[in-house]
Amino acid sequence: MLRIFTDFDGPIVDVSERYYRVYEYCLKQIGTQYANQKIHFLPKEKFWLMKRDRVSEQQIGMISGLNKEQAVEFANLRKKTVHTQPYFEYDSLAPGAVEALTRLKKQNIDLAVMTMRRVSELDFAFAQHNLGRFFPENRCYCLSNDYIKTRDVDDKPLLMQRALEELPRATDTWMIGDTEADIAAAKKHGIKVIAVECGIRSRTQLESFQPDLIVKDLSAAIDVVLENSKSLALSY
Ligand SMILES: [Mg+2]
């Protein structure tokens, strides 16, 4: 049996608008404390390029005109806000993601989602974009609503460990994701990993974490997996 674990934010959902709205909100909150302060809002494209280059929140705050102290506050407020409503409403489907999932569903492939979203946050997105149909409950690996997060690069390998313990054995397993956390989770457990460029990391950033492959998006990643399994079948 062939199994694919896919990350959610990045390969399936585009979070850039949510992140940008939260940036605007936090900059407005923190940057209007002094009457004479000049803050400037980065255009979305520039903001997102910085996120993809892993520029820290504090740096983004300072580039936008905050002083160092404010930038710390800005980063804290951002962290508190980014995974809350109403901002989740701004998430949209990654182009081609539903078609890719539909294509996968027609194959005899065991598909599971693996995400740092909490149950409630994943449920919201499932309902919002009609995605629950692709993932039965026992193929949803996410965080409980009261999980205390540490760092994604530490939490995601733990989630992967749980999945590997619980799920029936597969003959071939792949992970698809858009960040270093996905790559770490797969590599820690000897799973092949394909990074997609349509998410929150640039190709240069992804290269530094050495996934097995970097492709444009979920659809291209699925192409690779299917192609690979075909040649594997032929070699038996
Ligand atoms: Mg992601």
Residues whose N, C-alpha, C, O or C-beta is under 5 A from the ligand:
A	BS01	MG	D7 D9 G10 D178 T179
